[in-house]
């Protein structure tokens, strides 16, 4: 069933808004993906603050052109869904990569990161980067380690002193 011009215009506006709000866009091939699996992926992405849209390539191409996004949607093979990473750059790539390992029917086609077209390999590299919260916790742990070690060394001297006193009192 063909879409009316008004519906197409609304879809394009919705895509433009999603493009404006995103930090990364990923293109995934969903031609052989079951509906149940697609909804599962959508749920996983939503939990991380990201979104997935199945759109017609021509409508996406029009919206991307209006927003100066360097992508030729017609070159994307098969049925395509667009993942919009709204929270951070890594969580969307991580979720899609993890899902593609579990489900062979999902194909990572590439994406847009910092207004540049990236290929599948770069998406996978992005997916392997730890999340922002993991990086922050590692940084805090690194800052805290010398202080904690210093306290343990000082505590060790006191423990040894107590051990010597208890050994003397037993004699």
Secondary structure, 3 states (H helix, E strand, C coil): CCCCHHHHHHHHHHHHHHHHHCCEEEEEECCCCCHHHHHHHHHHHHHCCCEEEECCHHHHHHHHHHCCCCCCHHHCCCCEEEEEECCCHHHHHHHHHHHHHHCCCCEEEEEEECCEEECHHHHHHHHCCCCHHHHHHHHHHHHHHHHHHHHHHHHHHHHHHHHHHHHHHHC
